[in-house]
Amino acid sequence: MIRRFLFICLGLFIQNPAYGQVLSDVSLRVFWQTMDQIETKDTVSPEDWNRLWNSPGYNFWTDTEKSQRIFYNYYTLVHDPKLKDSLQNEMNRSKGYRLTIFNHLIEAKQKQSELTAFVRKLKDSNIIEKAKQEALAYLPDSLSIENDSTVIAVMIFQPDAFAVGEKNLILLDALFAYNYGEGFEKFLGHELHHAYLMKYVSNLKTIEDESEFSPLIWSIDKVRTEGIADLIDKENILEKTDKSDYDLEYCRHYKASKKHLQKIDSLLQEIAKDQTKVEALGKQIRRELPFGAHPTGLYIAHIIKEKMGKEGLLKCLKSPFPFLYLYNEIAIESQGEYPVFSTESMNYLKTLEQDFVEPAQNKRQ
């Protein structure tokens, strides 16, 4: 009996390591099982739907009744053979994100066997270890991630991946990973950088979505986090010879960074003069950061790295504000090569820093 108990404990230890990132396909398997039920049964029980909604990754992505209704609609239209005509009608009148999701789910359905084999191979590979090293290149040498418990949840949701640091979670779409091609370890390293930065390094206070300051703080932080992380997987995007449509659009926004930064400076000056406008103008600033702030952030990260090296970027990890301060120091010395933030804007950012950055935190490093 004791021997049997020891074997059970050993098995649990092997299957559930006490430390290190885990690439989990639990949600993907639940997804395929649910889609198979849609195709072969008249109805899928609420219990089975809840098993999908509560699986790793989906428990964040579809954590509201509204989001569950939306994806219930997508999944049933794509997978229920009786709704073939309805699916085509929906696609004919869909565009933008909605059409993208339909096409993505249809492609995933067509490639189910390939995706299952791909994810199995991915789990058996050393992709996470490679991605860790990419992420650590832009993190303090003193940072220890040995006991990090981030779960990389492989699922089908949209052609993307993103980190949710406070949930110990990275959402990774299986089809997106399958189609990514060369350099996927850098992309995954980008997401791990977000997770490590949020969990262990950044001292930026959590701000509620309902706060009037939320759009502005989101914008300031996104410029920093995406800019530095994009050095991992997009540092040489301008020099790529075989640019995708995404790359071309990214580069177009990157080249417009001067215009965006000048507009952001003028909006910050308006907020500094009348802080009752912080929410409305913060939303305008967010709109001045296309592609979720990636291109503009990379523009600033490139400049800081070129002038101050990687050490300059490491000074920006605990708070987003030094990222803009260091950039502005370089811009002032550039004699017009880079747009300069006004004194009014810089002073206002310093007041925000006092309110939204913890002076010190005992984060694990």
Secondary structure, 3 states (H helix, E strand, C coil): CHHHHHHHHHHHHHHCCCCCCEEECHHHHHHHHHHHHHHHCCCCCHHHHHHHHCCCCHHHHCCCHHHHHHHHHHHHHHHCHHHHHHHHHHHHCCCHHHHHHHHHHHHHHHCHHHHHHHHHHHHHCCHHHHHHHHHHCCCCCCCCCCCCCCEEEEECCCCCEEEEHHHCEEEEEHHHHHHHCCCHHHHHHHHHHHHHHHHHHCCECCCCCCCCCHHHHHHHHHHHHHHHHHHHHCCCHHHCCCCCHHHHHHHHHHHCHHHHHHHHHHHHHHHHHCHHHHHHHHHHHHHCCCHHHHHHHHHHHHHHHHHHHHHHHHCCCCCCHHHHHHHHHHHHHCCCCCCCCCHHHHHHHHHHHHHHECCCCCCCC
